């Protein structure tokens, strides 16, 4: 249940930011030259209704048109190729245009999902893009805060995580027009940072930067939960699962606090 809830949070962030990050993904990640991109929001009708993460009708500089289909994936789903085939058939039947499909993987590790299916005399393939393979500076230098957030999912190279996170926070502040939107992006940043197990480091940084915390910001709630978890671990002989159940946090959150307590001893 915890994993499903977190997956829904990642999906929510992608959907909130999709219109802003798609142009950057097309140019800096997929390498497309685009003259015009029209958003396609129609749901695809089948026995069960399907809604793709992102659909665009692309016109390239030569005037050629094609459908761009993107799916953002956190887990390394072994049957992804069948899901993409399903979408390809629906898109091809509806638009009768070339269809180019990519899965943007934002999870941990190297995805092992099959991208090619050659069976029964048929051949199908989609593109797989692993965000962690891209230098975080590619996203950090953007003037678009929704794109800057993607830096937390990419490769920090030789940069220390704390330094990279600090750069991302300050770049978000520079590219956001008002405090309310800035705090929204900080909340999104924290959710995505959990995919790289950087949420505790991020909390520590924000706790020491008062200007990033206000009465409406959920980091105060997070900080309070951290203190409660730490006290339970220190004073009671409870399992990680019991502490997580009492405080309403994940087991990983409890384990991270325990590791920090051991380190501070």
Secondary structure, DSSP 8 states (H G I E B T S, - for coil): -HHHHHHHHHHHHHHHHHHHHHHHIIIIIS----SEEEE----B-SSS-B--SEEEEEE-TTS-EEEEEEEEESS--TTHHHHHHHHHHHHHHHH-S-EEEEEEE-SSS------EEEETTEEEE-EEEEGGGSBHHHHHT-S-HHHHGGGGGSB-TTS-HHHHHHHHHHHHHHH-SSHHHHHHHHHHHHHHHGGGT-HHHHHHHHHT-GGG--TT-THHHHHHHHHHHHHHHHHS---HHHHHHHHT--HHHHHHHHHHHHHH-
